[in-house]
Amino acid sequence: MKAIVDRQKCTVCGVCSDACPMGAISMRENRVEISEECSLCGICVDTCEFGALSLPEVGQGPAEDLGSYRGVWVFAEWREGTVHRVSHELLSAGRILADKRGVELGAVLLGSGLGDEVAEELIAYGAEVVYVVDRPELAHFTDERYAKCIVELIGRHRPEIFLAGATSMGRSFIPRVAAGFKTGLTADCTELDIADEGHLLQTRPAFGGNVMATIICPNRRPQMATVRPKVMKPVRLEGRKGRIERVELPEECFTARVEVLEVIAEQDQTAKLTEADVIVSGGRGMRSAENFHLIEELAGMLNGAVGASRGAVEEGWMAPSHQVGQTGRTVAPTLYMAAGISGAVQHLVGMQGSQVIVAVNRDPEAPIFDVATYGVVADLFEFLPEFIKRIKREREA
Ligand SMILES: Cc1cc2nc3c(=O)[nH]c(=O)nc-3n(C[C@H](O)[C@H](O)[C@H](O)COP(=O)(O)OP(=O)(O)OC[C@H]3O[C@@H](n4cnc5c(N)ncnc54)[C@H](O)[C@@H]3O)c2cc1C
């Protein structure tokens, strides 16, 4: 879908073409062409003084009674025996949303061999009810089975809001669930709130992180969002009360065209960027793969993971699994250290949620300093070895 041009009204003045942030509008002889790059942002509509541009009507009118949907649900991501911390974060955020709406907060737990203690932990993070589907077929994650189970559960209980982590699992199967209800899904949210009319305000970076867009889903239910890990704060309270409902679903929910034969744990521990509390990243300023030993040594000393800019990955110095940024991993560690990284917006969107950012760059104008908590203007080949030596000395002392 793209913006619509009314050729009767269009004067081919070119203002819309200049205003389009996607570069989707071009001027061809005596007509305006809109390409598939159009993101339906509506900027062209606002800039056209002749009223020649409009957006197609999307998701018109409620398909059914929106008022019949009630409650906030969080998908509890259980994988190989543990619940992902993003689910605890989402339950804490969901608790606030549910309280504002005056509704119940539910968690949905799918897996195999699930003891009550797993569900009780979700209650401690804020769930009032945990729906547990415990079946051998759910021992390993598959999109098809997980999507069918969630669709069945949502169909039965009709929550108005459904949240999941923007993890590889969430990103993989939640779109299927949204498609199942022909409802909207906002991926990769960094903030959630509730408007007076009950609309979920879903905020996420847009246009390469240059603006924060708040998105609503006014005409369909449930309102669905995935949220980046480590953005919300998990709050665990002992003594919270809730109920655990073990649910039977139709056999059809457990059939799938794909079988998982074996799960092989990721060998490269350093690539576990999203989980790390400390990340030390290197960029093109590192000059070679060999020089990354400085980054690796420092990361090792701080019990952290090694990250890289796309510049360093493109040079072949680090594997793509280490890349931080728009097309790499989004991270939010307690400490993020960037050495020889300029701070392009595509890098910043992947790490600016870090609590403390330390940047080392010899260019005092480097944009990385705009987001840095501490900036070191220095040659990294002088600074890093000295910094490593200093840590060693202090630890020995
Ligand atoms: C669609 C798209 C997606 C992208 N996705 C990503 C992404 O996910 N992640 C990402 O990182 N990039 C991404 N990029 C690329 C991004 O725009 C930048 O090109 C990239 O981040 C640059 O990497 P860099 O900072 O390592 O290199 P450069 O921009 O070349 O910066 C190197 C820096 O090192 C400094 N330096 C050099 N030598 C030294 C020294 N001896 N001591 C101290 N400092 C030194 C320089 O001053 C400079 O600031 C994407 C681009 C596009 C178009």
The ligand as an SDF file (V2000), in Angstrom:
LIG
                    3D

 53 58  0  0  0  0  0  0  0  0999 V2000
   20.5780    0.4150    6.4880 C   0  0  0  0  0  0  0  0  0  0  0  0
   21.8330    0.5210    7.3120 C   0  0  0  0  0  0  0  0  0  0  0  0
   21.9600   -0.2590    8.4450 C   0  0  0  0  0  0  0  0  0  0  0  0
   23.0990   -0.1500    9.2310 C   0  0  0  0  0  0  0  0  0  0  0  0
   23.2000   -0.9220   10.3690 N   0  0  0  0  0  0  0  0  0  0  0  0
   24.2700   -0.7460   11.1770 C   0  0  0  0  0  0  0  0  0  0  0  0
   24.3720   -1.4720   12.4060 C   0  0  0  0  0  0  0  0  0  0  0  0
   23.5330   -2.2940   12.7560 O   0  0  0  0  0  0  0  0  0  0  0  0
   25.4350   -1.2310   13.1900 N   0  0  0  0  0  0  0  0  0  0  0  0
   26.4270   -0.3350   12.8530 C   0  0  0  0  0  0  0  0  0  0  0  0
   27.3890   -0.1770   13.6260 O   0  0  0  0  0  0  0  0  0  0  0  0
   26.3630    0.3260   11.6820 N   0  0  0  0  0  0  0  0  0  0  0  0
   25.3200    0.1310   10.8380 C   0  0  0  0  0  0  0  0  0  0  0  0
   25.2930    0.7910    9.6460 N   0  0  0  0  0  0  0  0  0  0  0  0
   26.5020    1.4940    9.1890 C   0  0  0  0  0  0  0  0  0  0  0  0
   26.6910    2.8560    9.8240 C   0  0  0  0  0  0  0  0  0  0  0  0
   26.0160    3.8280    9.0620 O   0  0  0  0  0  0  0  0  0  0  0  0
   28.1940    3.2160    9.8640 C   0  0  0  0  0  0  0  0  0  0  0  0
   28.7110    3.1400    8.5620 O   0  0  0  0  0  0  0  0  0  0  0  0
   29.0180    2.2940   10.7610 C   0  0  0  0  0  0  0  0  0  0  0  0
   28.4270    2.2200   12.0520 O   0  0  0  0  0  0  0  0  0  0  0  0
   30.4340    2.8580   10.8740 C   0  0  0  0  0  0  0  0  0  0  0  0
   31.2220    2.0060   11.6460 O   0  0  0  0  0  0  0  0  0  0  0  0
   32.4100    2.6190   12.4990 P   0  0  0  0  0  0  0  0  0  0  0  0
   31.9030    3.6490   13.4300 O   0  0  0  0  0  0  0  0  0  0  0  0
   33.1610    1.4780   13.0790 O   0  0  0  0  0  0  0  0  0  0  0  0
   33.3570    3.2300   11.3620 O   0  0  0  0  0  0  0  0  0  0  0  0
   33.6720    4.7370   10.9910 P   0  0  0  0  0  0  0  0  0  0  0  0
   32.4480    5.5190   10.7660 O   0  0  0  0  0  0  0  0  0  0  0  0
   34.6720    4.6530    9.9120 O   0  0  0  0  0  0  0  0  0  0  0  0
   34.3450    5.3400   12.3060 O   0  0  0  0  0  0  0  0  0  0  0  0
   35.5890    4.9690   12.7980 C   0  0  0  0  0  0  0  0  0  0  0  0
   35.8550    5.8670   13.9920 C   0  0  0  0  0  0  0  0  0  0  0  0
   37.0820    5.4750   14.5950 O   0  0  0  0  0  0  0  0  0  0  0  0
   37.7650    6.6290   15.0090 C   0  0  0  0  0  0  0  0  0  0  0  0
   39.1890    6.2780   15.0600 N   0  0  0  0  0  0  0  0  0  0  0  0
   39.9940    5.9130   14.0120 C   0  0  0  0  0  0  0  0  0  0  0  0
   41.2190    5.6100   14.4650 N   0  0  0  0  0  0  0  0  0  0  0  0
   41.1920    5.8120   15.8100 C   0  0  0  0  0  0  0  0  0  0  0  0
   42.1780    5.6780   16.8260 C   0  0  0  0  0  0  0  0  0  0  0  0
   43.4200    5.2650   16.5560 N   0  0  0  0  0  0  0  0  0  0  0  0
   41.8270    5.9820   18.0970 N   0  0  0  0  0  0  0  0  0  0  0  0
   40.5820    6.4070   18.4040 C   0  0  0  0  0  0  0  0  0  0  0  0
   39.6050    6.5460   17.4670 N   0  0  0  0  0  0  0  0  0  0  0  0
   39.9230    6.2430   16.1900 C   0  0  0  0  0  0  0  0  0  0  0  0
   37.4470    7.6690   13.9600 C   0  0  0  0  0  0  0  0  0  0  0  0
   37.6090    8.9820   14.4990 O   0  0  0  0  0  0  0  0  0  0  0  0
   35.9940    7.3410   13.6350 C   0  0  0  0  0  0  0  0  0  0  0  0
   35.1190    8.1090   14.4380 O   0  0  0  0  0  0  0  0  0  0  0  0
   24.1630    0.7080    8.8550 C   0  0  0  0  0  0  0  0  0  0  0  0
   24.0110    1.4860    7.6950 C   0  0  0  0  0  0  0  0  0  0  0  0
   22.8780    1.3870    6.9460 C   0  0  0  0  0  0  0  0  0  0  0  0
   22.7540    2.2450    5.7120 C   0  0  0  0  0  0  0  0  0  0  0  0
  1  2  1  0
  2  3  1  0
  2 52  2  0
  3  4  2  0
  4  5  1  0
  4 50  1  0
  5  6  2  0
  6  7  1  0
  6 13  1  0
  7  8  2  0
  7  9  1  0
  9 10  1  0
 10 11  2  0
 10 12  1  0
 12 13  2  0
 13 14  1  0
 14 15  1  0
 14 50  1  0
 15 16  1  0
 16 17  1  0
 16 18  1  0
 18 19  1  0
 18 20  1  0
 20 21  1  0
 20 22  1  0
 22 23  1  0
 23 24  1  0
 24 25  2  0
 24 26  1  0
 24 27  1  0
 27 28  1  0
 28 29  2  0
 28 30  1  0
 28 31  1  0
 31 32  1  0
 32 33  1  0
 33 34  1  0
 33 48  1  0
 34 35  1  0
 35 36  1  0
 35 46  1  0
 36 37  1  0
 36 45  1  0
 37 38  2  0
 38 39  1  0
 39 40  1  0
 39 45  2  0
 40 41  1  0
 40 42  2  0
 42 43  1  0
 43 44  2  0
 44 45  1  0
 46 47  1  0
 46 48  1  0
 48 49  1  0
 50 51  2  0
 51 52  1  0
 52 53  1  0
M  END
$$$$
